[in-house]
């Protein structure tokens, strides 16, 4: 593994937590999706990476997260330019978005 460099983490504050994205430069380049849930009931969600260039990729499946937990997923997809994380609440179908980030 080479040295990993992290770009600035950018977050969207949701009602019950922070949905964050970070660009990672390393081997391979990619993007880190993270949700830190601070309150509310347990939810089942999944991440999708969505890039300005049209590239999209899902995580490996839905996962549950409760208050006080932080879950993350790394999309090792190379440099796709400016991308953001979409989080879907599987139960309600609602979508939430992080700000766009780029790889440093």
N, C-alpha and C positions, 0 to 999 in steps of 0.2 A: 504494500500500500504506500502510495506517495503521501506527501503532506496535504492535509485538507485545509482549505481556506474557506471561511464562512463570510458571506456578505452580511449586510445588516438584516436582522430579522424584522419583518414588518407584520403587524398584527391588526386584526379587526376585533374590537370588543363586541361580543355578543351579549345577550341578556345574562347568560350564566357562565361566561368564560371568554378566553382569548383564543382566536383561530389565527395561527401564525404560519408564515412561509419564510424560508431562508434559502438563498442560492448557495450551493456548495461547489467549490472548485477543487478538483482532486482527480482520483482515478476510480471510477469515472466521475465526470461532472454530473451534477444533479440538483435536486430540490428537496428540501425537507419540509414536510407538512406536520404541524403539531397543533393539538387542541388541549388547552389546559382548562379544565372545568372546575369552577370554584363553588358553584351552588346549584340547586335544583335537583330534580330526580335523575336517575340513571337513564341514559339514552343510548340507542344503537345508531351508529353513524358510519359513513364511509367517506374516504377521500378520493378526489379526482383532480389530477393536474390538468390545467387548461392554459394553453399558451397562445400568445397573440398570433403566432405563425400558423395556428390551426391544429397544432399537435395536442393530443389529449391522451391521458393514460389513467386507468383506475388503479387503486391499491389492490391488495390481495383479498379483499372481502370485508364485509361489515364487522364492526367490533363494538362492544359496549364500553361505556365510560361513565364513571360516577363522580360526584363532587369530590374534590381533593386529588383527583388523578390527572396525569398528563400522558397522552398517548401520541406517538409520532410515527411517521412512515417516511422513508427516504425513496424518492423516485430517482433511480440511477439511469437517467435517460440522455445524458450528454447535455450540451449547451443548446437549449431550445429558445434562447433569448428571454423575453419578458414573459413570465408565467405567474399564475396565481393558483391557489388551492380552493377548490369547491368542496364543501362538506355537506353531505346530504343526511338529514335526519330520516332514517329508514321508516320510522313509524308514521311520521306526519307528512313525509315527502318534501319538507321544506329544504331550501338550499341556502347556504351561507358561503360568503366569499372572503378570502384574505385579500390584502393589497397585492399588487404585482411586485415581483422581485426579479432580479437578474443575477447571473452568476458573476462573481467578482473576477 
